[in-house]
Amino acid sequence: MKQFNDPDFLLENETAKDLYHNHAEKMPIIDYHCHLSPQMVAENKKFDSIAQIWLMGDHYKWRAMRSNGIAEKFCTGKNTSDWEKFEKWAETVPYTFRNPLYHWTHLELKTAFGIEKRLNPETAREIFDNCNEQIKNDPKFCPRGMMEHYNVKVVCTTDDPADSLEWHKIVKDDPTAKTRMLPTWRPDAAMNIEAPTWAAYIKKLSAVAETEICCFASLNAALQKRHDFFASMGCKLSDHGIEEFYDEPYTEAEINAIMKKALAGEAITKQEERKYKHAYMYEQGKMDYASGWTQQYHYGAIRNNNSKMFAQLGPDTGFDSIGEFNTAKAMSHFLDELNSNGTLAKTILYNLNPCANEVIATMLGNFQDGSVAGKIQFGSGWWFLDQKDGMEKQMNALSVLGLLSRFVGMLTDSRSFLSYPRHEYFRRTLCNLVGRDIENGLIPFTGYEEKRVRQMIEDISYNNAKNYFNF
């Protein structure tokens, strides 16, 4: 019987072990999409306990705890102690067999704290005290220390256009910072015209950009100012969280009329919303191309399904799910529109519904133009899909219908500074997938081809992202 979480965890044969231990394992990390707090990085926040690092903002764990019958006060409660929350998480962990949370939990304990005991109600207090003692005495457990521990070279946060980026500047100007922290342009608040908060946000953006926003042209002028500022701070990527793609025909006069209604607090129709979002995303795409950025599109989530809990806790608290959207044609039309006008930037597409894997994998080839290797990318398994099965399905689709060798690899998409073992998890899965094919005679492993395979593993782990984003 193979041991759980041993040095060859997830590696099923000797070739997979060789590829991981001699190639993937040694590569640094580029975390080009995450939701870490720039302020915590700048201030190098001192955490008080493992519960603060692990359970604060982690909606993956909250969902599991709720499913296990744990009361909300132990997930998001403000008057519940760190120990009480940790104890309830430890109580839940043995019920997460076959869920990636079980693997992530023990990889994080092992790689960060050197703890190989399994977390359960019997070991909870010992592990809690052990972790807290290390956190108290070892500076490694501050944000910058953890990124250095995991050999993170670049981390890209997710930032609103109205953000001052003051925390990024602190890190940028700090000669002791060993990990580069760059902003990522996330302009969803100005796009979501149907939201009750849209008009108030436009006022905020107007003030920050020192541009009166009264029409579509002035909105784009304000956004361009902020886009230029982000570029001056080292930004290389945009990121767009959308339900689906939009391709409804529009005129600028229509968009101005739609904006006028929304700014006045009047309700807009679904068709008006879609026209506006199409126009908005198209202009954003042109800005990204002009700046040489990579644009990312995360699509397919149905967010805030539980209206009662949304009212109580707000967004990103564990009440989202995979959606079904018939968006392939709209995606094609949108990318084709940018491409036809010579303004299609490097693009990464992430789908949340795995039934779209082959859709995305075939969409890439329509818009590769030879200017950049892998210009249009199929993003790594995202959110509910960033686990062994989801990663394998994504890489299988990309392998069969595109070029796995040009893949820019893994990201954490996390709010936790202990999530970097997700890169290890991905790399082990990658090496096992390729190692299995080699052992089965599907990929040659002698001479030139052996060198190509070994290089491919290192490229997907690190080099491809470094070169693709021009870091």
VEXDREN-2710 file (C-alpha; in Angstrom, 1 decimal):
% VEXDREN-2710
k/r/px/py/pz
1/MET/0.0/0.0/0.0
2/LYS/1.4/3.4/-1.0
3/GLN/1.8/5.9/1.9
4/PHE/-0.3/9.1/1.9
5/ASN/1.6/12.3/1.2
6/ASP/5.0/10.7/0.9
7/PRO/7.8/12.3/-1.3
8/ASP/6.2/10.5/-4.3
9/PHE/2.7/11.7/-3.6
10/LEU/0.6/11.6/-6.8
11/LEU/3.5/10.1/-8.8
12/GLU/2.6/6.6/-10.0
13/ASN/5.8/5.5/-11.8
14/GLU/9.5/6.0/-11.9
15/THR/9.4/8.4/-14.9
16/ALA/6.9/10.6/-13.2
17/LYS/9.1/10.7/-10.1
18/ASP/12.1/11.6/-12.2
19/LEU/10.3/14.4/-14.0
20/TYR/9.0/15.9/-10.8
21/HIS/12.0/15.6/-8.5
22/ASN/14.6/16.5/-11.1
23/HIS/12.8/19.1/-13.0
24/ALA/9.4/20.5/-11.8
25/GLU/10.2/20.6/-8.1
26/LYS/13.2/22.9/-8.5
27/MET/11.5/25.6/-10.6
28/PRO/10.5/28.9/-9.0
29/ILE/6.9/30.1/-8.9
30/ILE/5.1/32.8/-10.9
31/ASP/1.7/33.4/-9.3
32/TYR/0.2/35.5/-12.1
33/HIS/-3.4/35.5/-10.7
34/CYS/-4.4/35.6/-7.0
35/HIS/-6.5/37.6/-4.6
36/LEU/-3.9/38.2/-1.9
37/SER/-4.1/41.5/0.1
38/PRO/-1.4/43.9/-1.2
39/GLN/-1.6/45.7/2.2
40/MET/-0.7/42.6/4.0
41/VAL/2.3/42.1/1.8
42/ALA/3.4/45.7/2.1
43/GLU/3.1/45.7/5.9
44/ASN/4.4/42.1/6.1
45/LYS/1.5/41.4/8.5
46/LYS/2.2/39.3/11.6
47/PHE/-0.4/36.6/12.0
48/ASP/-1.5/35.5/15.4
49/SER/-2.5/31.9/14.6
50/ILE/-2.8/29.3/11.9
51/ALA/-6.5/29.9/11.9
52/GLN/-6.0/33.5/10.7
53/ILE/-3.8/32.4/7.8
54/TRP/-5.9/29.4/6.9
55/LEU/-9.5/30.2/7.6
56/MET/-9.8/33.9/7.1
57/GLY/-11.5/34.5/3.7
58/ASP/-11.2/30.9/2.6
59/HIS/-14.6/30.1/1.1
60/TYR/-13.4/26.6/0.0
61/LYS/-13.1/25.6/3.6
62/TRP/-16.3/27.4/4.7
63/ARG/-18.3/25.5/2.1
64/ALA/-17.0/22.2/3.3
65/MET/-17.6/23.1/7.0
66/ARG/-21.2/24.1/6.2
67/SER/-21.7/20.9/4.3
68/ASN/-20.5/19.1/7.4
69/GLY/-23.1/20.7/9.6
70/ILE/-20.9/23.3/11.2
71/ALA/-22.6/26.5/12.3
72/GLU/-21.8/29.7/10.5
73/LYS/-20.3/31.3/13.5
74/PHE/-17.4/28.9/13.2
75/CYS/-16.8/29.9/9.6
76/THR/-17.3/33.7/9.4
77/GLY/-18.3/34.6/13.0
78/LYS/-16.5/37.6/14.5
79/ASN/-17.0/36.6/18.1
80/THR/-15.7/33.0/17.7
81/SER/-12.1/32.4/18.8
82/ASP/-9.3/31.2/16.4
83/TRP/-9.2/27.9/18.3
84/GLU/-12.9/27.3/18.0
85/LYS/-12.8/27.8/14.3
86/PHE/-9.7/25.7/13.8
87/GLU/-11.2/22.9/15.9
88/LYS/-14.3/22.8/13.7
89/TRP/-12.1/22.8/10.6
90/ALA/-10.1/19.8/12.1
91/GLU/-13.4/18.1/12.8
92/THR/-14.4/18.5/9.1
93/VAL/-11.1/17.5/7.5
94/PRO/-11.6/13.7/7.9
95/TYR/-14.9/14.1/6.0
96/THR/-13.1/15.6/3.0
97/PHE/-11.6/12.4/1.7
98/ARG/-11.4/12.7/-2.2
99/ASN/-11.9/16.4/-2.0
100/PRO/-8.8/18.5/-2.9
101/LEU/-9.1/20.2/0.5
102/TYR/-7.7/17.1/2.1
103/HIS/-4.6/17.1/-0.1
104/TRP/-4.1/20.8/0.2
105/THR/-4.4/20.8/3.9
106/HIS/-1.7/18.2/4.5
107/LEU/0.6/19.6/1.8
108/GLU/0.4/23.0/3.5
109/LEU/1.1/21.5/6.9
110/LYS/4.0/19.5/5.6
111/THR/5.7/22.1/3.3
112/ALA/5.2/25.2/5.6
113/PHE/5.3/23.7/9.1
114/GLY/7.1/20.4/8.6
115/ILE/4.1/18.6/10.2
116/GLU/3.3/15.2/8.7
117/LYS/0.7/14.2/11.2
118/ARG/-2.8/14.1/9.7
119/LEU/-5.2/16.7/11.0
120/ASN/-8.3/15.3/12.8
121/PRO/-10.0/15.9/16.1
122/GLU/-7.4/13.8/17.9
123/THR/-4.4/15.9/16.6
124/ALA/-6.1/19.3/16.4
125/ARG/-4.8/20.8/19.6
126/GLU/-1.2/19.6/19.1
127/ILE/-1.1/20.8/15.5
128/PHE/-2.7/24.2/16.4
129/ASP/-0.2/24.8/19.2
130/ASN/2.7/23.7/17.1
131/CYS/1.8/25.9/14.2
132/ASN/1.1/28.9/16.4
133/GLU/4.5/28.5/18.1
134/GLN/6.2/28.5/14.8
135/ILE/4.2/31.5/13.6
136/LYS/5.1/33.4/16.8
137/ASN/8.9/32.8/16.5
138/ASP/9.7/32.4/12.8
139/PRO/9.4/35.5/10.4
140/LYS/8.9/33.0/7.6
141/PHE/5.2/33.0/8.5
142/CYS/4.7/36.6/7.5
143/PRO/3.5/37.2/3.9
144/ARG/6.8/38.0/2.4
145/GLY/8.5/35.2/4.3
146/MET/6.0/32.6/3.0
147/MET/6.5/33.8/-0.6
148/GLU/10.3/33.6/-0.2
149/HIS/9.9/30.1/1.4
150/TYR/8.0/28.9/-1.6
151/ASN/10.4/30.6/-4.1
152/VAL/7.8/32.9/-5.5
153/LYS/9.5/35.3/-8.0
154/VAL/6.4/37.3/-9.0
155/VAL/2.9/37.6/-7.6
156/CYS/0.1/39.5/-9.4
157/THR/-2.7/40.7/-7.2
158/THR/-6.2/41.7/-8.4
159/ASP/-6.9/45.4/-8.3
160/ASP/-9.7/47.8/-9.1
161/PRO/-9.0/50.7/-11.5
162/ALA/-9.7/53.2/-8.8
163/ASP/-7.1/51.7/-6.4
164/SER/-4.2/54.0/-5.4
165/LEU/-1.8/51.1/-5.6
166/GLU/0.0/52.6/-2.6
167/TRP/0.8/49.2/-1.2
168/HIS/2.4/48.1/-4.5
169/LYS/4.6/51.2/-4.5
170/ILE/5.8/50.4/-1.0
171/VAL/6.9/46.9/-2.1
172/LYS/8.3/48.2/-5.4
173/ASP/10.5/50.7/-3.6
174/ASP/11.6/48.3/-0.9
175/PRO/15.1/46.9/-1.8
176/THR/14.6/44.1/0.7
177/ALA/11.5/42.7/-1.1
178/LYS/12.5/39.4/-2.8
179/THR/9.2/38.8/-4.5
180/ARG/7.9/41.3/-7.1
181/MET/4.3/42.3/-6.4
182/LEU/2.6/43.6/-9.5
183/PRO/-1.0/44.9/-9.9
184/THR/-3.6/43.3/-12.2
185/TRP/-6.3/45.5/-13.8
186/ARG/-9.7/44.1/-12.8
187/PRO/-12.3/46.6/-14.1
188/ASP/-15.5/44.6/-13.4
189/ALA/-17.1/47.3/-11.2
190/ALA/-17.3/49.7/-14.2
191/MET/-18.6/46.9/-16.4
192/ASN/-21.4/45.7/-14.2
193/ILE/-23.9/48.4/-15.1
194/GLU/-26.8/46.3/-13.8
195/ALA/-25.4/46.5/-10.3
196/PRO/-27.1/48.8/-7.8
197/THR/-23.7/50.2/-6.9
198/TRP/-22.7/51.0/-10.5
199/ALA/-23.6/54.7/-10.5
200/ALA/-21.8/55.3/-7.2
201/TYR/-18.7/53.5/-8.5
202/ILE/-18.7/55.7/-11.6
203/LYS/-18.6/58.8/-9.4
204/LYS/-15.7/57.3/-7.5
205/LEU/-13.8/56.5/-10.7
206/SER/-14.5/60.0/-12.0
207/ALA/-13.0/61.6/-8.9
208/VAL/-9.9/59.3/-8.9
209/ALA/-9.3/59.9/-12.6
210/GLU/-10.1/63.6/-12.4
211/THR/-12.4/63.2/-15.4
212/GLU/-16.1/63.9/-15.4
213/ILE/-17.8/60.8/-16.6
214/CYS/-21.1/61.6/-18.5
215/CYS/-20.9/59.4/-21.6
216/PHE/-19.1/56.4/-23.0
217/ALA/-16.2/58.4/-24.4
218/SER/-15.5/60.1/-21.1
219/LEU/-15.7/56.8/-19.3
220/ASN/-13.1/55.3/-21.6
221/ALA/-10.9/58.4/-21.1
222/ALA/-11.1/58.0/-17.4
223/LEU/-10.3/54.3/-17.6
224/GLN/-7.4/55.0/-20.0
225/LYS/-5.8/57.4/-17.4
226/ARG/-6.0/54.7/-14.8
227/HIS/-4.8/52.0/-17.3
228/ASP/-1.7/54.1/-18.0
229/PHE/-1.1/54.5/-14.3
230/PHE/-1.4/50.8/-13.7
231/ALA/1.1/50.3/-16.6
232/SER/3.5/52.7/-14.9
233/MET/3.3/50.5/-11.8
234/GLY/4.4/47.4/-13.7
235/CYS/1.0/45.9/-14.5
236/LYS/1.2/43.3/-17.3
237/LEU/-2.3/41.7/-17.1
238/SER/-6.0/42.5/-17.0
239/ASP/-8.6/40.2/-15.6
240/HIS/-12.3/40.1/-16.3
241/GLY/-14.8/38.1/-14.3
242/ILE/-17.8/37.6/-16.6
243/GLU/-20.8/35.3/-16.7
244/GLU/-20.5/34.9/-20.4
245/PHE/-19.2/36.7/-23.5
246/TYR/-21.2/39.4/-25.3
247/ASP/-21.5/40.2/-29.0
248/GLU/-24.7/42.2/-29.3
249/PRO/-24.5/45.0/-32.0
250/TYR/-24.5/48.5/-30.7
251/THR/-23.9/52.1/-31.6
252/GLU/-22.1/54.7/-29.4
253/ALA/-25.4/56.7/-29.2
254/GLU/-27.1/53.6/-27.8
255/ILE/-24.4/53.1/-25.2
256/ASN/-24.6/56.8/-24.2
257/ALA/-28.4/56.5/-23.7
258/ILE/-27.9/53.3/-21.7
259/MET/-25.4/55.0/-19.4
260/LYS/-27.6/58.0/-19.0
261/LYS/-30.4/55.8/-17.7
262/ALA/-28.1/53.9/-15.3
263/LEU/-26.5/57.1/-14.0
264/ALA/-29.9/58.5/-13.3
265/GLY/-30.8/55.3/-11.3
266/GLU/-33.2/54.0/-13.9
267/ALA/-33.5/50.3/-14.6
268/ILE/-31.9/49.0/-17.8
269/THR/-33.1/46.0/-19.8
270/LYS/-31.1/42.8/-20.2
271/GLN/-30.5/43.6/-23.8
272/GLU/-29.2/47.0/-22.9
273/GLU/-26.9/45.5/-20.3
274/ARG/-25.4/43.1/-22.9
275/LYS/-24.9/45.9/-25.4
276/TYR/-23.1/48.0/-22.8
277/LYS/-20.9/45.1/-21.7
278/HIS/-20.0/44.2/-25.2
279/ALA/-18.9/47.8/-25.9
280/TYR/-17.1/48.0/-22.6
281/MET/-15.1/44.8/-23.1
282/TYR/-14.2/45.7/-26.6
283/GLU/-12.7/49.0/-25.5
284/GLN/-10.9/47.3/-22.7
285/GLY/-9.4/44.8/-25.1
286/LYS/-8.1/47.6/-27.3
287/MET/-6.4/49.2/-24.2
288/ASP/-4.8/46.0/-23.2
289/TYR/-3.4/45.4/-26.7
290/ALA/-2.0/48.9/-26.9
291/SER/-0.2/48.4/-23.6
292/GLY/1.2/45.0/-24.5
293/TRP/-0.7/43.3/-21.7
294/THR/-2.3/39.9/-21.5
295/GLN/-6.1/39.8/-21.0
296/GLN/-7.7/37.1/-18.9
297/TYR/-11.3/36.1/-19.1
298/HIS/-12.8/34.0/-16.2
299/TYR/-16.3/33.0/-17.3
300/GLY/-19.0/30.6/-16.3
301/ALA/-19.8/31.3/-12.6
302/ILE/-23.2/31.9/-11.2
303/ARG/-22.4/34.1/-8.2
304/ASN/-24.2/34.8/-4.9
305/ASN/-26.8/32.1/-5.3
306/ASN/-27.9/32.3/-1.7
307/SER/-29.5/35.8/-1.4
308/LYS/-30.0/35.5/2.3
309/MET/-26.3/34.8/3.0
310/PHE/-25.3/37.4/0.3
311/ALA/-27.2/40.0/2.3
312/GLN/-25.6/38.9/5.5
313/LEU/-22.0/38.3/4.4
314/GLY/-21.5/39.8/0.9
315/PRO/-19.7/38.3/-2.1
316/ASP/-16.9/35.7/-2.2
317/THR/-18.1/33.9/0.9
318/GLY/-18.8/30.4/-0.6
319/PHE/-22.2/30.7/-2.3
320/ASP/-21.2/30.5/-6.0
321/SER/-21.5/27.6/-8.4
322/ILE/-20.8/26.5/-12.0
323/GLY/-23.1/27.9/-14.6
324/GLU/-24.4/26.8/-17.9
325/PHE/-24.1/29.4/-20.7
326/ASN/-24.3/29.0/-24.4
327/THR/-21.5/31.4/-25.1
328/ALA/-19.2/29.8/-27.6
329/LYS/-20.4/31.8/-30.6
330/ALA/-20.3/35.1/-28.7
331/MET/-16.8/34.3/-27.5
332/SER/-15.7/33.6/-31.1
333/HIS/-17.4/36.8/-32.4
334/PHE/-15.8/38.9/-29.6
335/LEU/-12.3/37.6/-30.2
336/ASP/-12.8/37.9/-34.0
337/GLU/-13.9/41.5/-33.6
338/LEU/-10.6/42.4/-31.8
339/ASN/-8.5/40.3/-34.2
340/SER/-10.1/41.7/-37.3
341/ASN/-9.2/45.2/-36.1
342/GLY/-5.6/44.2/-35.3
343/THR/-6.1/44.7/-31.5
344/LEU/-6.3/41.2/-30.1
345/ALA/-3.9/41.0/-27.2
346/LYS/-2.4/37.9/-25.7
347/THR/-5.4/36.2/-24.1
348/ILE/-6.1/33.5/-21.5
349/LEU/-9.5/31.9/-21.4
350/TYR/-10.7/30.2/-18.2
351/ASN/-14.0/28.2/-18.2
352/LEU/-15.7/27.1/-14.9
353/ASN/-17.9/24.5/-16.6
354/PRO/-15.7/21.5/-17.6
355/CYS/-18.1/20.7/-20.4
356/ALA/-16.5/23.7/-22.2
357/ASN/-13.0/22.2/-22.1
358/GLU/-13.0/21.2/-25.7
359/VAL/-14.8/24.4/-26.8
360/ILE/-11.9/26.4/-25.3
361/ALA/-9.2/24.1/-26.5
362/THR/-10.4/24.4/-30.1
363/MET/-11.1/28.2/-29.8
364/LEU/-7.4/28.8/-29.2
365/GLY/-6.3/27.7/-32.6
366/ASN/-8.7/30.0/-34.4
367/PHE/-6.7/33.1/-33.3
368/GLN/-3.1/32.0/-33.0
369/ASP/-1.2/34.2/-35.4
370/GLY/2.4/33.1/-35.1
371/SER/3.5/36.4/-33.4
372/VAL/3.8/34.8/-30.0
373/ALA/4.0/31.1/-29.1
374/GLY/0.8/30.2/-27.4
375/LYS/-0.7/33.7/-27.9
376/ILE/-4.2/32.5/-27.0
377/GLN/-4.0/30.3/-23.9
378/PHE/-6.4/27.8/-22.2
379/GLY/-6.1/28.8/-18.5
380/SER/-5.4/26.2/-15.9
381/GLY/-8.3/24.5/-14.1
382/TRP/-10.1/27.3/-12.3
383/TRP/-11.9/27.4/-8.9
384/PHE/-14.0/24.2/-8.7
385/LEU/-11.7/22.7/-11.3
386/ASP/-8.3/23.3/-9.7
387/GLN/-8.0/19.8/-8.4
388/LYS/-6.4/16.6/-9.8
389/ASP/-9.4/15.5/-12.0
390/GLY/-10.1/19.0/-13.3
391/MET/-6.4/19.7/-14.0
392/GLU/-6.0/16.4/-15.9
393/LYS/-9.1/17.1/-18.0
394/GLN/-8.0/20.6/-18.8
395/MET/-4.5/19.3/-19.8
396/ASN/-5.9/16.4/-21.8
397/ALA/-8.1/18.7/-23.8
398/LEU/-5.2/21.1/-24.4
399/SER/-2.9/18.3/-25.3
400/VAL/-5.2/16.7/-27.8
401/LEU/-6.4/19.9/-29.5
402/GLY/-3.5/22.3/-29.0
403/LEU/0.0/22.4/-27.6
404/LEU/0.5/21.4/-24.0
405/SER/4.2/22.4/-24.4
406/ARG/3.3/26.1/-24.7
407/PHE/1.0/26.1/-21.6
408/VAL/1.7/28.9/-19.1
409/GLY/0.8/26.7/-16.2
410/MET/-0.6/27.1/-12.7
411/LEU/-1.7/30.0/-10.5
412/THR/-3.2/30.0/-7.0
413/ASP/-6.3/32.2/-7.5
414/SER/-6.2/32.3/-3.7
415/ARG/-6.6/34.7/-0.7
416/SER/-4.3/32.6/1.5
417/PHE/-0.5/33.0/1.8
418/LEU/-0.3/29.2/2.4
419/SER/-1.8/28.2/-1.0
420/TYR/1.5/27.9/-2.8
421/PRO/1.5/24.1/-2.5
422/ARG/-1.2/24.2/-5.2
423/HIS/1.7/24.8/-7.6
424/GLU/3.3/21.6/-6.3
425/TYR/0.0/19.8/-6.6
426/PHE/-0.3/20.9/-10.2
427/ARG/3.3/20.0/-11.0
428/ARG/3.0/16.5/-9.6
429/THR/-0.2/16.0/-11.6
430/LEU/1.5/17.2/-14.7
431/CYS/4.5/15.0/-14.2
432/ASN/2.3/12.0/-13.5
433/LEU/0.2/12.6/-16.7
434/VAL/3.3/12.8/-18.9
435/GLY/5.1/10.0/-17.0
436/ARG/2.2/7.7/-17.6
437/ASP/2.2/8.3/-21.3
438/ILE/6.0/7.7/-21.5
439/GLU/5.7/4.5/-19.5
440/ASN/2.9/3.4/-21.9
441/GLY/5.0/4.1/-25.0
442/LEU/2.9/7.0/-26.1
443/ILE/5.8/9.5/-25.9
444/PRO/9.4/8.6/-26.8
445/PHE/12.0/9.1/-24.0
446/THR/15.4/8.8/-25.6
447/GLY/17.7/11.2/-27.4
448/TYR/16.3/14.5/-28.5
449/GLU/12.8/13.7/-27.4
450/GLU/13.9/12.9/-23.8
451/LYS/15.5/16.4/-23.6
452/ARG/12.3/18.0/-25.1
453/VAL/10.1/16.3/-22.5
454/ARG/12.3/17.4/-19.6
455/GLN/12.4/20.9/-21.0
456/MET/8.6/20.9/-21.4
457/ILE/8.1/20.1/-17.7
458/GLU/10.3/23.0/-16.7
459/ASP/8.7/25.3/-19.2
460/ILE/5.1/24.6/-18.0
461/SER/6.2/24.9/-14.4
462/TYR/7.9/28.3/-14.8
463/ASN/9.6/29.4/-18.1
464/ASN/6.6/29.7/-20.3
465/ALA/4.9/32.1/-17.9
466/LYS/8.1/34.1/-17.4
467/ASN/8.5/34.6/-21.2
468/TYR/4.8/35.0/-22.0
469/PHE/4.2/37.8/-19.6
470/ASN/7.6/39.5/-20.2
471/PHE/8.4/39.6/-16.5
END
